[in-house]
Amino acid sequence: MHSVPVILTLTVLTVLLTSTVQVIGWRPYPSKTNGSDQIFDASKKYEGSSNLVRLRYHMGPVLTNNITVHPIWYGTWQKSQKKIIREFINSISAVGSKHPSVSGWWKTVQLYTDQTGSNISATVRLGEEKNDRFYSHGKSLTRLSIQSVIKSAVASRSRPLPVNPKGGLYLLLTSDDVYVQDFCGQVCGFHYFTFPSIVGFTLPYAWVGNSAKFCPGVCAYPFAVPAFIPGIKPVKSPNGDVGVDGMISVIAHEIAELATNPLVNAWYAGADPVAPVEIADLCEGIYGTGGGGSYTGQMLNDDRGATYNVNGIRRRYLIQWLWNHVVSYCTGPNKLD
């Protein structure tokens, strides 16, 4: 009699775990077969308007409360690398950054609302952090063990991360010597929510890995170029760290989608919530006006020859554009009128 519920529970868990593999994987380079291309075929127009892309609201919650990002530094991280990422997060709500700015990029995210008409919060701040420098779960992580790392961070006896299901985002960042399930082959980062059976709470989280040693041509494009794109030279990264500069756009991608689709039941395109196409998926590989296919669009260069498209508080970054559901095309603060 008791075997049936056990089998059903295992079946449900298997479906959930399978869905996390498909739901939110992302790679920054212009892939051969883009996930949204498979759904929308030729109807998806990079940067240009398209009435055939049906990004819809499915009545789930979005992050209208002030957003606090809690980084979990897993593995070995240099202080300089942490500074690059911290400043990017702090730049999302910064006032007075030079145009085009990271905060200007976030304004596209703020256009999205919940069922009451409340917009996503304009306030994104850096919260408490946790270091896991001794690789508590090893140097090869699965999607389930990622949740166990988060559990360790919020349940730690020493300075645990605060639990904030309504406005907290938990950002697990793995160093360049840590391999994560499906890394490089399928994903450079993903987001989902934690299972109460593992973590004790339902918390929106994202994982992003440093690809410098494993696959910079896959996950740090265009600072490195994949082999299947011949004749294209990599551009110079704005902060002098190809792996971390490549992570920034993936972090931006995941934070934007966590804000608009934290429980995978809010803003997405496509009929199947198991494989949603979200606001950053629709614009992957686009960093400026004219972007699409293998062309990144028009970007900016500083006096050192480094490539960027937004200004932070003191640093510069290259981050992808986002889908603007009001005008039905990809937008970014560095667009050319």
C-alpha positions as CSV (number, residue, x, y, z in Angstrom):
1,M,0.0,0.0,0.0
2,H,2.8,2.4,0.8
3,S,4.8,1.7,-2.3
4,V,2.5,3.7,-4.6
5,P,3.0,7.1,-2.9
6,V,6.8,6.4,-2.9
7,I,6.8,5.7,-6.6
8,L,4.6,8.8,-7.3
9,T,6.9,11.0,-5.2
10,L,10.0,9.7,-7.1
11,T,8.2,10.2,-10.4
12,V,7.3,13.8,-9.5
13,L,10.8,14.5,-8.3
14,T,12.2,13.0,-11.5
15,V,10.0,15.3,-13.6
16,L,11.1,18.3,-11.6
17,L,14.7,17.5,-12.0
18,T,14.3,16.9,-15.7
19,S,12.6,20.2,-16.1
20,T,15.4,22.1,-14.5
21,V,17.8,20.7,-17.1
22,Q,15.7,22.2,-19.9
23,V,14.1,25.2,-18.3
24,I,16.8,27.7,-17.8
25,G,20.1,26.8,-19.4
26,W,21.8,29.6,-21.3
27,R,24.9,30.3,-23.4
28,P,25.9,33.8,-24.4
29,Y,27.3,33.0,-27.9
30,P,25.1,32.9,-31.0
31,S,24.4,29.1,-31.0
32,K,23.8,26.9,-34.0
33,T,20.3,26.1,-32.8
34,N,18.9,28.7,-30.5
35,G,16.2,27.4,-28.1
36,S,13.8,30.3,-29.0
37,D,14.5,29.7,-32.7
38,Q,13.2,26.2,-32.4
39,I,9.9,27.6,-31.0
40,F,9.5,30.6,-33.2
41,D,11.5,29.6,-36.2
42,A,12.1,32.6,-38.5
43,S,9.5,34.7,-36.8
44,K,11.9,35.9,-34.1
45,K,13.6,39.1,-35.2
46,Y,16.7,40.2,-33.3
47,E,16.4,43.8,-32.3
48,G,13.6,44.4,-34.9
49,S,9.9,44.3,-34.1
50,S,8.0,41.0,-34.2
51,N,4.4,40.5,-33.6
52,L,4.8,36.7,-33.7
53,V,6.8,36.5,-30.4
54,R,4.2,35.9,-27.7
55,L,5.8,36.6,-24.4
56,R,2.9,36.3,-21.9
57,Y,2.2,36.7,-18.3
58,H,1.1,33.5,-16.6
59,M,-0.1,35.0,-13.3
60,G,2.8,33.9,-11.1
61,P,4.7,36.3,-8.8
62,V,7.5,38.7,-9.9
63,L,9.9,40.5,-7.7
64,T,8.2,43.7,-6.8
65,N,9.8,44.0,-3.4
66,N,13.3,45.4,-3.1
67,I,15.7,42.8,-4.4
68,T,18.7,41.7,-2.4
69,V,21.4,39.5,-4.2
70,H,23.3,37.1,-1.9
71,P,26.5,35.8,-3.6
72,I,27.8,32.4,-2.6
73,W,31.5,32.2,-3.6
74,Y,32.2,28.6,-4.2
75,G,35.8,27.6,-4.6
76,T,38.9,29.8,-5.0
77,W,38.2,33.5,-5.9
78,Q,40.6,36.4,-6.2
79,K,39.7,39.7,-4.5
80,S,39.9,41.4,-7.9
81,Q,37.3,39.0,-9.4
82,K,34.9,39.5,-6.5
83,K,35.2,43.3,-6.9
84,I,34.2,43.1,-10.6
85,I,31.0,41.1,-9.8
86,R,30.1,43.1,-6.7
87,E,30.3,46.4,-8.6
88,F,28.1,45.1,-11.3
89,I,25.4,44.1,-8.8
90,N,25.7,47.5,-7.1
91,S,25.5,49.3,-10.5
92,I,22.0,47.9,-11.2
93,S,20.4,50.6,-9.0
94,A,23.2,53.1,-9.1
95,V,22.3,56.8,-9.7
96,G,24.5,59.0,-11.8
97,S,26.3,56.4,-13.8
98,K,27.5,57.6,-17.2
99,H,25.2,56.8,-20.1
100,P,24.7,54.1,-21.3
101,S,24.5,52.5,-17.9
102,V,23.7,49.2,-16.1
103,S,20.8,51.0,-14.4
104,G,19.5,52.0,-17.8
105,W,19.6,48.4,-18.8
106,W,17.5,47.4,-15.8
107,K,14.7,49.8,-16.8
108,T,13.6,47.2,-19.4
109,V,13.2,44.7,-16.5
110,Q,11.1,47.2,-14.6
111,L,8.6,47.3,-17.4
112,Y,7.3,43.9,-16.3
113,T,4.5,43.8,-13.7
114,D,2.5,41.3,-11.6
115,Q,-1.3,40.8,-11.7
116,T,-1.9,43.9,-9.6
117,G,0.0,46.1,-12.0
118,S,3.0,46.5,-9.7
119,N,6.3,46.8,-11.5
120,I,9.4,44.9,-10.7
121,S,11.5,46.8,-8.1
122,A,14.0,49.5,-9.2
123,T,16.1,48.6,-6.1
124,V,18.6,45.8,-6.4
125,R,21.3,45.7,-3.8
126,L,24.2,43.5,-2.8
127,G,23.4,41.6,0.4
128,E,25.3,39.4,2.7
129,E,27.7,37.0,1.2
130,K,29.0,33.5,1.9
131,N,32.4,32.0,1.1
132,D,32.7,28.3,0.5
133,R,36.4,28.2,-0.3
134,F,37.0,24.6,0.8
135,Y,34.6,23.1,-1.8
136,S,32.2,21.7,0.8
137,H,30.5,19.5,-1.9
138,G,33.5,18.8,-4.1
139,K,34.7,20.2,-7.4
140,S,32.0,18.5,-9.5
141,L,28.4,19.6,-8.7
142,T,25.1,18.3,-9.9
143,R,21.9,20.4,-10.0
144,L,20.8,18.8,-6.8
145,S,24.1,19.3,-5.0
146,I,23.9,23.0,-6.0
147,Q,20.8,23.2,-3.8
148,S,22.7,21.5,-1.0
149,V,25.4,24.2,-1.3
150,I,22.7,26.8,-0.8
151,K,21.3,24.9,2.1
152,S,24.7,25.0,3.8
153,A,24.9,28.7,3.2
154,V,21.5,29.5,4.8
155,A,21.8,26.9,7.6
156,S,25.4,27.6,8.5
157,R,26.2,27.9,12.2
158,S,28.5,30.7,11.4
159,R,27.0,33.8,9.8
160,P,24.3,32.1,7.8
161,L,22.7,33.9,4.9
162,P,19.3,35.5,5.7
163,V,16.3,33.7,4.4
164,N,14.2,36.0,2.2
165,P,11.7,34.3,-0.1
166,K,10.1,37.5,-1.3
167,G,13.1,39.6,-2.3
168,G,16.2,37.5,-1.8
169,L,18.1,36.1,-4.8
170,Y,20.8,33.5,-4.0
171,L,23.6,33.6,-6.6
172,L,25.9,30.6,-6.5
173,L,29.2,31.5,-8.3
174,T,31.6,28.6,-9.0
175,S,35.3,29.2,-9.6
176,D,37.2,28.2,-12.7
177,D,38.2,24.8,-11.3
178,V,34.6,23.6,-10.5
179,Y,32.6,21.7,-13.0
180,V,28.8,21.8,-12.9
181,Q,26.4,19.3,-14.5
182,D,25.8,20.3,-18.2
183,F,28.4,23.2,-17.9
184,C,29.7,24.2,-21.3
185,G,27.9,21.5,-23.3
186,Q,24.4,22.9,-22.5
187,V,24.6,25.8,-20.1
188,C,26.7,28.6,-18.7
189,G,24.2,29.4,-16.0
190,F,20.7,28.7,-15.0
191,H,18.1,29.7,-12.5
192,Y,15.3,27.9,-10.6
193,F,14.0,27.8,-7.1
194,T,15.1,25.6,-4.2
195,F,13.1,22.6,-3.0
196,P,11.8,22.8,0.6
197,S,12.7,19.1,0.9
198,I,16.4,19.9,0.4
199,V,16.8,23.5,1.5
200,G,13.9,23.9,3.8
201,F,12.5,26.9,1.9
202,T,11.5,27.9,-1.6
203,L,14.1,30.5,-2.6
204,P,14.8,31.8,-6.1
205,Y,18.4,31.1,-7.0
206,A,20.8,31.1,-9.9
207,W,24.1,29.4,-10.7
208,V,26.8,30.9,-13.0
209,G,30.2,29.3,-13.5
210,N,33.6,30.8,-14.5
211,S,34.4,29.2,-17.8
212,A,38.0,30.4,-18.1
213,K,39.6,26.9,-17.9
214,F,36.7,24.8,-19.3
215,C,35.1,26.6,-22.2
216,P,35.8,30.4,-22.6
217,G,34.8,30.2,-26.3
218,V,31.4,28.9,-25.3
219,C,30.6,30.9,-22.1
220,A,32.8,34.0,-22.4
221,Y,31.9,35.0,-25.9
222,P,32.8,37.5,-27.5
223,F,35.9,37.7,-25.3
224,A,36.7,34.2,-26.6
225,V,35.3,32.7,-29.8
226,P,34.0,29.1,-30.3
227,A,35.6,27.0,-33.0
228,F,32.5,26.8,-35.1
229,I,32.6,30.6,-35.9
230,P,35.7,30.9,-38.2
231,G,37.2,34.2,-39.1
232,I,36.0,36.1,-36.0
233,K,38.5,37.4,-33.5
234,P,37.8,37.8,-29.8
235,V,37.4,41.3,-28.4
236,K,39.3,42.7,-25.4
237,S,37.4,42.3,-22.1
238,P,36.7,45.6,-20.2
239,N,38.1,44.4,-16.8
240,G,41.0,42.3,-18.0
241,D,39.5,39.0,-16.8
242,V,38.0,36.9,-19.7
243,G,36.3,34.4,-17.4
244,V,34.7,36.9,-15.0
245,D,33.9,39.5,-17.7
246,G,32.1,36.6,-19.5
247,M,30.3,35.7,-16.3
248,I,28.8,39.2,-16.0
249,S,26.5,38.9,-19.0
250,V,25.3,35.5,-17.8
251,I,24.7,36.9,-14.3
252,A,22.8,39.8,-15.8
253,H,20.8,37.3,-17.9
254,E,19.8,35.2,-14.9
255,I,19.0,38.1,-12.5
256,A,16.7,39.6,-15.1
257,E,14.9,36.3,-15.6
258,L,14.8,35.6,-11.8
259,A,13.1,39.0,-11.4
260,T,10.5,38.4,-14.1
261,N,10.0,34.6,-13.6
262,P,11.2,33.6,-10.2
263,L,9.0,30.5,-9.8
264,V,8.9,29.7,-13.5
265,N,5.2,30.6,-13.7
266,A,5.2,34.4,-14.6
267,W,6.7,35.9,-17.8
268,Y,7.7,33.6,-20.5
269,A,7.0,32.7,-24.1
270,G,6.0,29.3,-25.4
271,A,3.2,26.9,-24.4
272,D,5.2,24.6,-22.2
273,P,6.3,25.9,-18.8
274,V,8.8,23.0,-18.7
275,A,10.8,24.8,-21.5
276,P,9.9,28.5,-21.2
277,V,11.7,31.1,-23.3
278,E,12.3,34.1,-21.1
279,I,13.1,37.8,-21.5
280,A,16.8,37.3,-21.9
281,D,16.6,34.1,-23.9
282,L,14.9,36.0,-26.7
283,C,17.9,38.3,-27.0
284,E,20.9,36.1,-26.4
285,G,24.0,37.1,-28.2
286,I,22.7,40.7,-28.9
287,Y,24.7,43.5,-27.3
288,G,23.9,46.4,-29.6
289,T,21.9,47.9,-32.5
290,G,21.8,45.5,-35.5
291,G,22.6,42.4,-33.5
292,G,21.4,39.0,-34.7
293,G,22.8,35.7,-35.9
294,S,26.5,35.7,-35.3
295,Y,26.7,39.5,-35.2
296,T,26.7,41.0,-31.7
297,G,25.5,44.4,-32.8
298,Q,27.3,47.7,-32.4
299,M,29.3,48.0,-29.2
300,L,31.6,50.6,-27.7
301,N,35.4,50.6,-27.2
302,D,37.4,52.4,-24.6
303,D,40.8,54.1,-25.0
304,R,42.5,50.8,-24.2
305,G,40.6,49.0,-27.0
306,A,38.4,47.1,-24.6
307,T,34.8,46.4,-25.7
308,Y,31.8,47.2,-23.6
309,N,28.2,48.5,-23.9
310,V,27.3,49.8,-20.4
311,N,28.9,51.8,-17.6
312,G,28.8,50.8,-14.0
313,I,29.7,52.9,-11.0
314,R,33.4,52.9,-11.9
315,R,33.8,50.0,-14.3
316,R,32.5,49.0,-17.7
317,Y,30.7,45.9,-18.7
318,L,29.3,44.0,-21.7
319,I,25.9,42.6,-21.1
320,Q,23.2,41.3,-23.4
321,W,20.0,43.1,-24.3
322,L,16.6,42.1,-23.0
323,W,13.1,41.6,-24.6
324,N,10.9,44.6,-24.2
325,H,7.3,43.3,-24.3
326,V,5.9,46.8,-24.8
327,V,7.5,47.3,-28.2
328,S,8.1,43.6,-29.0
329,Y,11.8,43.7,-29.6
330,C,15.1,43.5,-27.9
331,T,16.3,46.8,-26.3
332,G,19.4,48.1,-24.5
333,P,20.6,51.5,-23.2
334,N,23.3,51.7,-25.9
335,K,20.9,51.5,-28.8
336,L,21.4,53.9,-31.7
337,D,18.4,56.1,-32.5
